[in-house]
Amino acid sequence: MAFGVIMILEKLRYVVMLQSQLGPRAGELVLQEESGVVSGYFNLAGHRNGFSGSVVEAGKYLITGALGPAADSEPYDALFTVRNGRLSGGVITSRGCWDLSGVSMRGSPEP
């Protein structure tokens, strides 16, 4: 009889504020980590944009994606840290660097 290991991947969910060139943008960031690789999505300004990246060190992430509608999306890299339920970092785009902050939400993200 063989025994397997069942891994439950936790999705971390944050209410975030992005300080963009057009002013503050409230939204949501959902992050999933597995074996040093991260994936997830941003919900900002009515658009859900996926991202991928890696764990730099425990609680520190580097992600890459694009924000906005497909026809006018803005590529970015983001580096942020999560500690004690708080997210802080920055988003780097061709239009500048934007502060990113957030707090952890409890509950499951929508599918």
Secondary structure as UniProt FT lines:
FT   STRAND          11..20
FT   TURN            21..22
FT   STRAND          23..34
FT   TURN            35..36
FT   STRAND          37..44
FT   TURN            45..46
FT   STRAND          47..57
FT   TURN            58..59
FT   STRAND          60..67
FT   HELIX           70..72
FT   STRAND          74..83
FT   TURN            84..85
FT   STRAND          86..93
FT   TURN            94..95
FT   STRAND          96..105
//
